[in-house]
Every structure is written in structure tokens, then in C-alpha cells.
Amino acid sequence: MILYGFEGVGTIAEVIDFHVHPIPKIISREELVKEVGRARVDKAVLLALDIDEYYLDGEYSSMSFLQECVQLNSLNCLKCLEDARKILKTCYTSNEYVGDLVRSNPERFIGVGSVNPSKNMSYVKEKLKEIEKLGLIGIKLIPTLQFFNPLREKNKLEAIFEFCEREGKFIIFHTGCDPSIWEEPSFSENANPSLLEYYVKKFKNVQVVLAHMGSYSLKYPGIWFDEALQLGRKYSNVWFDISAVPYILMEKKYVEKIDRDIGWSKVLFGSDYPVAGGYGLASLIELVKTKSLLSEKNLESVLGLNALKLLGL
């Protein structure tokens, strides 16, 4: 194991970033490799995003989107629609692209695929075959940008969980809000972690990572933090990453709740790089190391040891 020394926190073991978006329209593969190396991240978990970049181009879906927007009394619904279309077209990241990045740098990168449950069952099954063929070790689901409700897509989500149970893969599930119109809870309510209880209870052998710990929101920080903790208290197959919400490690109210309710053995460091604004990867890691309220032992677990356990490394 590589050991790095950091001022103020002694010696920290391997750093594993469990939440990196290698979105080709945002960052080149060369820039990604450089940034991960510069930040001295030992392993980065790269996430595909199987989102339909043309979803909001359809008449029915765009009208439904605008109707929801009107109910929020938004002053410029057409701009919200255009912003959402831009996000979908920008952020699509294929399973094949992630697989290729891992093949080109297997010592540094770990690949997680993605399946869009809003598509039909035939599509879902083909994507699962693709993920297996590419050797990707988990599945990323994002109900905001994939426009699905977990409890209304039971057949498809059960197929995904059954696949993960059979093949020994984990699931990373986006929880909390998202940028643009998805900052409104009514647009992001499908990403409330409480909606996952049926699945984590039924599929106890499938490890489920609640990305952003239910807390992702600029307008309402910690929006579903309590719901995430409640799920973690009840089910041992629930994990959490702190991508885009590093304040969870720095603010007393969050740290004390985690200490009391679940402990730190299932909490994973994640950056959301490069889509989380304000920090480069290296500066974010340095911030966590110097400003977190965790003991050195717990910080070491969050920065890498917990991920090593989940990944079986």
C-alpha cells in the first residue's frame, strides 16, 4: 500500500475517489489522467452516465417538463427547458468510453457502467450484457437525469438488482438534487433515498452506495441526509459517498449524527470531479484532510480503507 504524508493529519493510506465523472465533453482523457495524478489519488472510480440526450426533444416529454415548471411558478420555463437539454447533451458518458479508459490505465482507474431504467426492458437487458462484457464492476443509476421513479420501475430495477446479485456488482444511486431545475425538490424527489428501501431490503447481498449521502443541494443542503442515515441504520448493505457534499465532514451537526447513527465504516470519499464546482481534485482532497472534524483513524477509513473493503482490493 502506498503511504502519503499530509500536514496536520499524519500519514494517510491510499486515497480512493469513489465518484469521478469522465464526461468527454467536459474533460479530456489526458486532462483526467493528469488531474488524478496531480491529486495523488491511487484509484479513481469512473462513472458512466446512460442518459438520453434527446429525451427532452420529444413533444410529450418537453411538454410534461414545462407543465411541472409552470407549477413551480418559474419565471422562465423555456430557459429551464433549454438548460436541462444542455445538461443531458453534455453529460452523456457511454459504458464503452469508461471501459476504454480503464483498459488504458488499469492501475489507476476502476469502471462503473450505467443503465437507464426509463427505457424498455429489452434495452435494460442489453445494457446489462454490455456492462458485463466490458468488465465494469458496478452500475450507476441517476433518477433525476434518467427521469425515473424507483417504485414505478420495479420490474426493471429488480432486473438490475438481480443482475448485480448474480454477478457480484454494486450499485451507485444518486440521492439529492441536481443542477439547474433539478435544484427544486419536486423535480428531484425520485432521488430521495427512502424510495430505495424495498430494494436494499430485498437484495441484501447487493451493496448500494447512496451518492451524495442524500444531501446534494445548493438551495437545501442536507436535503435528505436524515433519510439516508435511516436507511443505513436499518440495512448493512447501504454505503454512502460524500461527493459534492464535503461539508458533511466539516460541520459538527453532520459529523455528530454520523458518529451516533451509523459510524464511519461505510462512508466513502468521492469528489464528483469535474462537475462539482469550486475545487480542483487536489485542492478538494487537501481541504478534506485539513478541515474535516474526523479523527485520523476515521479520516483514513473514509479516504480509502472503506473503499478498499467494498471493492475487495
C-alpha positions as CSV (number, residue, x, y, z in Angstrom):
1,M,0.0,0.0,0.0
2,I,1.3,3.5,-0.9
3,L,1.6,5.8,2.1
4,Y,1.5,9.6,1.8
5,G,2.2,12.1,4.5
6,F,0.0,15.2,4.9
7,E,0.5,18.1,7.2
8,G,-1.9,18.1,10.1
9,V,-3.2,14.6,9.7
10,G,-0.1,12.4,9.9
11,T,0.2,9.6,7.4
12,I,-2.8,8.7,5.3
13,A,-3.1,5.4,3.5
14,E,-4.4,5.1,-0.1
15,V,-6.8,7.7,-1.4
16,I,-9.7,6.3,-3.5
17,D,-12.0,8.7,-5.2
18,F,-15.3,6.8,-5.5
19,H,-17.1,9.3,-7.7
20,V,-15.5,10.7,-10.8
21,H,-17.3,11.7,-14.0
22,P,-15.0,11.3,-17.1
23,I,-17.5,13.2,-19.2
24,P,-15.8,13.6,-22.6
25,K,-17.5,16.9,-23.4
26,I,-16.2,18.4,-20.2
27,I,-12.7,16.9,-19.7
28,S,-10.4,15.0,-22.0
29,R,-8.8,11.7,-21.0
30,E,-5.4,13.4,-20.9
31,E,-6.6,16.1,-18.5
32,L,-8.3,13.5,-16.3
33,V,-5.2,11.4,-16.0
34,K,-3.1,14.5,-15.2
35,E,-5.5,15.7,-12.5
36,V,-5.8,12.3,-10.8
37,G,-2.0,12.0,-10.8
38,R,-1.6,15.6,-9.5
39,A,-4.0,14.9,-6.7
40,R,-2.1,11.7,-5.8
41,V,-5.3,9.6,-6.0
42,D,-4.4,6.0,-6.0
43,K,-7.6,4.8,-7.7
44,A,-10.5,6.7,-9.2
45,V,-13.9,5.1,-9.8
46,L,-15.1,6.4,-13.2
47,L,-18.9,6.5,-13.7
48,A,-20.7,6.1,-17.0
49,L,-24.0,8.1,-17.4
50,D,-26.6,6.4,-19.5
51,I,-28.8,9.4,-20.0
52,D,-30.9,10.1,-23.1
53,E,-29.5,13.3,-24.6
54,Y,-32.6,13.6,-26.8
55,Y,-35.2,12.9,-24.1
56,L,-36.4,16.5,-23.8
57,D,-36.5,17.0,-27.6
58,G,-39.7,14.9,-27.7
59,E,-43.0,16.8,-27.7
60,Y,-44.6,14.8,-24.9
61,S,-41.6,14.8,-22.6
62,S,-40.9,18.5,-23.2
63,M,-44.5,19.5,-22.5
64,S,-44.6,17.4,-19.3
65,F,-41.4,19.2,-18.2
66,L,-42.8,22.6,-19.0
67,Q,-46.0,21.8,-17.1
68,E,-44.1,20.9,-14.0
69,C,-42.0,24.0,-14.4
70,V,-45.1,26.2,-14.6
71,Q,-46.4,24.6,-11.3
72,L,-43.2,26.0,-9.7
73,N,-44.1,29.5,-10.9
74,S,-40.7,29.6,-12.6
75,L,-40.3,32.9,-14.4
76,N,-38.6,31.4,-17.5
77,C,-39.7,27.8,-18.1
78,L,-38.3,27.8,-21.7
79,K,-34.9,28.7,-20.4
80,C,-35.2,25.9,-17.8
81,L,-36.0,23.5,-20.6
82,E,-33.0,24.6,-22.7
83,D,-30.7,24.4,-19.7
84,A,-31.9,20.9,-18.9
85,R,-31.5,19.9,-22.6
86,K,-27.9,21.2,-22.5
87,I,-27.1,19.2,-19.4
88,L,-28.4,16.0,-21.0
89,K,-26.5,16.5,-24.2
90,T,-23.3,17.4,-22.3
91,C,-23.2,14.8,-19.6
92,Y,-23.8,11.5,-21.5
93,T,-20.9,9.2,-20.9
94,S,-21.1,5.7,-22.5
95,N,-20.2,2.4,-20.9
96,E,-17.8,1.8,-23.8
97,Y,-15.9,5.1,-23.1
98,V,-15.5,4.2,-19.4
99,G,-14.4,0.7,-20.3
100,D,-11.7,2.1,-22.7
101,L,-10.4,4.5,-20.1
102,V,-10.0,1.6,-17.6
103,R,-8.2,-0.6,-20.2
104,S,-5.8,2.3,-21.0
105,N,-5.0,2.8,-17.3
106,P,-6.0,-0.2,-15.3
107,E,-3.7,0.6,-12.3
108,R,-5.4,3.9,-11.7
109,F,-9.0,3.6,-13.0
110,I,-11.9,1.4,-12.0
111,G,-15.0,1.4,-14.2
112,V,-18.7,1.6,-13.3
113,G,-21.3,1.3,-16.0
114,S,-24.8,2.8,-16.3
115,V,-28.3,1.7,-17.3
116,N,-31.3,3.9,-17.9
117,P,-34.4,2.3,-16.3
118,S,-36.7,4.7,-18.1
119,K,-36.0,2.7,-21.3
120,N,-37.8,-0.6,-22.1
121,M,-36.8,-3.9,-20.6
122,S,-35.1,-5.1,-23.8
123,Y,-32.8,-2.0,-23.7
124,V,-32.1,-2.6,-20.0
125,K,-31.1,-6.2,-20.6
126,E,-28.8,-5.3,-23.5
127,K,-27.1,-2.7,-21.3
128,L,-26.5,-5.2,-18.6
129,K,-24.9,-7.5,-21.1
130,E,-22.7,-4.7,-22.3
131,I,-21.6,-3.9,-18.7
132,E,-20.7,-7.5,-18.1
133,K,-18.8,-7.8,-21.4
134,L,-16.8,-4.6,-20.7
135,G,-15.8,-5.8,-17.2
136,L,-17.3,-2.8,-15.4
137,I,-17.8,-3.6,-11.7
138,G,-20.9,-1.7,-10.8
139,I,-23.9,0.2,-12.0
140,K,-24.7,4.0,-11.7
141,L,-28.3,5.0,-11.5
142,I,-29.4,8.6,-11.5
143,P,-33.2,9.1,-11.3
144,T,-33.0,12.9,-11.9
145,L,-31.3,12.9,-15.3
146,Q,-32.8,9.5,-16.2
147,F,-36.3,10.6,-15.4
148,F,-37.5,7.5,-13.5
149,N,-39.2,6.8,-10.2
150,P,-37.7,3.7,-8.4
151,L,-41.0,2.4,-7.3
152,R,-42.7,2.8,-10.7
153,E,-40.0,0.9,-12.5
154,K,-39.9,-2.2,-10.2
155,N,-39.5,-4.8,-13.0
156,K,-36.5,-3.1,-14.5
157,L,-34.9,-2.2,-11.2
158,E,-35.4,-5.7,-9.9
159,A,-33.7,-7.0,-13.1
160,I,-30.8,-4.7,-12.4
161,F,-30.5,-5.7,-8.8
162,E,-30.8,-9.4,-9.7
163,F,-28.0,-8.9,-12.2
164,C,-25.8,-7.3,-9.6
165,E,-26.6,-10.0,-7.1
166,R,-25.7,-12.7,-9.6
167,E,-22.6,-11.0,-10.9
168,G,-21.3,-9.6,-7.6
169,K,-21.6,-5.9,-8.7
170,F,-22.6,-2.9,-6.6
171,I,-24.9,0.0,-7.3
172,I,-24.2,3.7,-7.0
173,F,-27.5,5.6,-6.7
174,H,-27.7,9.3,-7.0
175,T,-29.5,10.9,-4.0
176,G,-30.4,14.5,-3.5
177,C,-30.9,17.3,-6.1
178,D,-29.0,18.2,-9.2
179,P,-28.1,21.4,-11.0
180,S,-30.5,23.8,-12.8
181,I,-34.2,23.0,-12.5
182,W,-33.3,19.8,-10.5
183,E,-32.4,22.1,-7.6
184,E,-36.2,22.2,-7.0
185,P,-37.1,19.2,-4.7
186,S,-40.2,18.5,-6.8
187,F,-38.0,17.8,-9.8
188,S,-35.6,15.6,-7.8
189,E,-38.0,13.8,-5.5
190,N,-37.3,10.5,-7.2
191,A,-33.8,10.7,-5.7
192,N,-35.0,10.6,-2.2
193,P,-33.1,7.6,-0.6
194,S,-36.2,6.4,1.2
195,L,-37.5,5.2,-2.1
196,L,-34.8,2.5,-2.2
197,E,-35.8,0.7,0.9
198,Y,-37.8,-2.0,-1.0
199,Y,-34.6,-2.9,-3.0
200,V,-32.0,-2.8,-0.2
201,K,-34.2,-4.9,2.0
202,K,-35.0,-7.5,-0.7
203,F,-31.5,-7.7,-2.2
204,K,-29.3,-7.9,0.9
205,N,-26.3,-9.2,-1.0
206,V,-26.2,-6.1,-3.3
207,Q,-24.1,-3.3,-1.9
208,V,-25.8,0.0,-2.6
209,V,-23.9,3.3,-2.4
210,L,-26.0,6.4,-1.8
211,A,-24.1,9.0,-3.7
212,H,-24.0,12.4,-2.1
213,M,-25.4,10.9,1.2
214,G,-28.9,12.2,0.3
215,S,-27.6,15.8,0.7
216,Y,-26.8,17.2,-2.7
217,S,-28.5,20.6,-3.0
218,L,-27.2,24.2,-3.2
219,K,-30.6,25.5,-2.1
220,Y,-31.3,23.0,0.6
221,P,-28.0,21.5,1.8
222,G,-28.5,18.1,3.5
223,I,-32.0,17.8,2.0
224,W,-32.4,14.1,2.5
225,F,-29.4,13.4,4.8
226,D,-31.7,12.0,7.6
227,E,-33.4,9.7,5.2
228,A,-30.0,8.4,4.0
229,L,-28.9,7.7,7.6
230,Q,-32.2,6.0,8.4
231,L,-31.6,3.6,5.5
232,G,-28.0,3.0,6.7
233,R,-29.1,2.3,10.2
234,K,-31.5,-0.4,9.1
235,Y,-29.6,-2.2,6.4
236,S,-25.9,-3.3,6.4
237,N,-25.7,-3.3,2.6
238,V,-26.0,0.5,2.4
239,W,-23.0,2.7,1.9
240,F,-22.5,6.4,1.3
241,D,-20.2,8.7,-0.7
242,I,-19.7,12.3,0.2
243,S,-19.2,13.6,-3.4
244,A,-20.2,17.2,-3.9
245,V,-21.0,17.5,-0.2
246,P,-17.6,17.6,1.6
247,Y,-19.2,19.9,4.2
248,I,-20.6,16.7,5.8
249,L,-17.1,16.0,7.1
250,M,-16.6,19.6,8.3
251,E,-19.8,20.6,10.0
252,K,-20.5,19.5,13.6
253,K,-24.2,18.7,13.1
254,Y,-23.5,16.2,10.3
255,V,-20.4,14.6,11.9
256,E,-22.2,14.1,15.3
257,K,-25.2,12.5,13.6
258,I,-23.0,10.1,11.6
259,D,-21.0,9.3,14.7
260,R,-24.2,8.5,16.6
261,D,-26.3,6.8,14.0
262,I,-24.0,4.8,11.6
263,G,-20.3,5.4,12.3
264,W,-17.7,5.8,9.5
265,S,-17.1,2.3,8.3
266,K,-19.5,2.7,5.3
267,V,-18.6,6.3,4.3
268,L,-16.6,6.8,1.1
269,F,-14.7,9.8,-0.2
270,G,-15.9,11.0,-3.6
271,S,-15.2,14.2,-5.5
272,D,-17.8,14.4,-8.2
273,Y,-14.9,15.8,-10.3
274,P,-15.0,17.6,-12.6
275,V,-18.7,18.6,-12.4
276,A,-18.7,19.8,-8.8
277,G,-17.7,23.5,-9.0
278,G,-15.3,25.4,-6.9
279,Y,-12.4,22.9,-6.4
280,G,-9.9,21.0,-8.4
281,L,-9.4,17.4,-7.2
282,A,-6.1,18.1,-5.4
283,S,-7.5,21.1,-3.6
284,L,-10.6,19.3,-2.5
285,I,-8.6,16.4,-1.1
286,E,-6.4,18.9,0.8
287,L,-9.5,20.6,2.1
288,V,-10.9,17.4,3.4
289,K,-7.6,16.4,5.1
290,T,-7.1,19.7,6.8
291,K,-10.6,20.9,7.6
292,S,-12.6,17.7,8.5
293,L,-13.6,17.1,12.1
294,L,-12.9,13.4,11.9
295,S,-10.2,11.5,13.9
296,E,-7.2,10.4,11.9
297,K,-8.4,6.9,12.0
298,N,-11.9,7.7,10.7
299,L,-10.5,10.0,8.0
300,E,-8.2,7.3,6.8
301,S,-11.2,5.0,6.6
302,V,-13.2,7.5,4.6
303,L,-10.4,8.4,2.2
304,G,-9.6,4.9,1.2
305,L,-9.8,2.0,3.5
306,N,-13.6,1.7,3.3
307,A,-13.4,1.7,-0.4
308,L,-10.8,-1.0,-0.4
309,K,-13.1,-3.2,1.6
310,L,-16.1,-2.5,-0.7
311,L,-14.0,-3.1,-3.9
312,G,-12.5,-6.3,-2.4
313,L,-8.9,-5.0,-3.0
